[in-house]
Amino acid sequence: MNIHFVTGHERDLDLIAAAGFKFVRMDFGWSGIETTRGQYKWSEYEEFLANLDRHGLRAIFILDYSNPLYEQSVVSPDPLYQTPRKDTASPQHPESIEAFARWAAAAATHFQGRHVIWEIWNEPNGNFWSPKPDAHQYSALALAVCKAIRQAQPQATIVAPASSGFPWEYLETFFDSGVLEFLDAVSVHPYRDGQHPPETAAADYRKLRQLIEERAPATKKNKIPILSGEWGYSTHRRGVSLETQAEFAARQQLANLLEGVPLSVWYDWKNDGTDPNENEHNFGTVQADLTPKPAYEAIRTLTKELAGYRIERRIHTASEKDYVLLCTKGSPESDKLAAWTLGEPHPITLDLATKQKQTFAAVKGNNGKAITVNADSGHLSLELETAPLYLALAGANF
């Protein structure tokens, strides 16, 4: 879950934990920590991590952005609104690169043992890199950071590049720098518009995985997973509906797991404002005042129903638009199905191994409502909707 706070916000963390989220992703700002050359102020993040510990949450810290102690002022487009703004150039000279890497290594050392995931920058292929995106500049920084952290803390967890979308040429340049030798995962932000649901990222993941394997050193082949490091759908007036956002929030987690993506970070925790026309104000799972949106309930239902489960396989159906996932956590008696469709609601029938009449308990993913589903003569009838249905198989198998 992406958040935008460090200290305080106890109620936010209570709700995040109650929904079943396990990770929070937050900026770890260089300029706010190193305000005097060579001196680092960690206190706010020490407090933050202690608070996360109390809530059973882990941190993904984004090592960002630049620092006026080491780089000059520039004018660059605002990363969200594209209007010109005064900014500090991203680290692109030997002194600033060395200083950033030194700070990152000091952070990994200071917070060793806290199970932090360190992510190098945020969307450097966009205007978060100043004055303009440059794959070679970012790759030089990332490589220096990786080497510095690995030397200081060999067991640290490092991910990158947190790219906006799948910028293939940019990613090729990044991988060709040799950085895959040092990374624990490749993070991307698979954003797409509301006409393209979460399942449409599958082809991009497969292409990215192939690219990683082509360029990974022999010792890292098949050992570098892909992370969905930031991705959401906004409910502003030209965006998706509240109900569709809820469906997509749950389906994003399931579809990513189906594609072997072990960690997915939803953007955003709460609405960043109250303007219904503003895209950036409406990504949250809760309103700005923490009133839950349907997306919050959908995630809470998903985590409640499938905590501890893994996806065993996708069960074949007549339509590619239908998803029926067999989920397991060790024994057939506890197996469950997660099922939905990309099309219009409709019934499907699945054939069970046993022919007896059975009744199964199920939960609707859009509202957590408990229902029963019947099987007769070995035929299990499901009514698929665009929101997932979670069904306990109670030992039945296919």
WORAPE-V531038 format. One line per field, one symbol per residue. ss: DSSP state (H for helix, E for strand, C for the rest). phi: phi as a letter, one per 20 degrees, with the letter a starting at -180 (. if undefined). burial: + if it has 24 or more other ideal C-beta (glycine too) atoms within 12 Angstrom, else -. A space follows every 10 residues. Layout:
ss = ???
phi = ???
burial = ???
This chain:
ss = CECCCCCCCH HHHHHHHHCC CCEEEEEEEH HHHCCECCEC CCHHHHHHHH HHHHCCCEEE EEEECCCCCC CCEEEEECCC CCCEEEEECC CCCHHHHHHH HHHHHHHHHH CCCCCCEEEE CCCCCCCCCC CCCCHHHHHH HHHHHHHHHH HHCCCCEEEE EEEEECCHHH HHHHHHCCHH HCCCEEEEEC CCCCCCCHHH HHHHHHHHHH HHHHHCCHHH CCCCEEEEEE ECCCCCCCCC CHHHHHHHHH HHHHHHHHCC CCCEEECCCE CCCCCCCCHH HCCCCECCCC CECHHHHHHH HHHHHHCCCE EEEECCCCCC CEEEEEEECC CHHHCEEEEE ECCCCEEEEE ECCCCCCEEE EEEECCCCCE EEEEEECCEE EEEECCCCEE EECCCCCC
phi = .eccbcemlf fgfgfffffn fdccdbfcff feedecgndd ddgfffffff ffgfdmdddd eefbeebffc cefcdbfgfe dmffbebdgf gbdgffffff ffffffffff dgnemeeede mclffdefdd ebgbffffff fffffgffff febgefecca elffmcfgff fffffffnff fdeeaddcde gbffecfgff fgffgfffff ffffdffgfd glcdfddeea abcedffdee fgffgfffff fffffffgem efccdedbfc geacefeegf ecefecfgem ffegffffff fgfffdgnec efaeefcfdf fedcdedccp cgfdgcddca cedfgaeccd eefedffbcd ebcefebmfe cdcdcclnde edeecfefdd ceelnfbd
burial = ++++++--+- -++-+++-++ ++++++++++ +-++-----+ -+--+--++- ++--+-++++ +++++++--+ +----+--+- ------++++ ++---++-++ ++++++++++ +--+-+++++ ++++++++++ +-+++-++++ ++++++++++ -++--+++++ +++++++--+ +++++-+-++ ++++++++++ ++-+--++++ ++-++--++- ++--++---- ---+++++++ ++++++--++ -+++++++++ ++++++++++ ++++++++++ ++------++ -+++++++-- -+++++++++ +++-++--+- ++-++-+--- -++++++--- ----++++++ ++-----+++ -+-----+-+ -+++++-+-- --+++----+ ++++++++++ ++++-+++
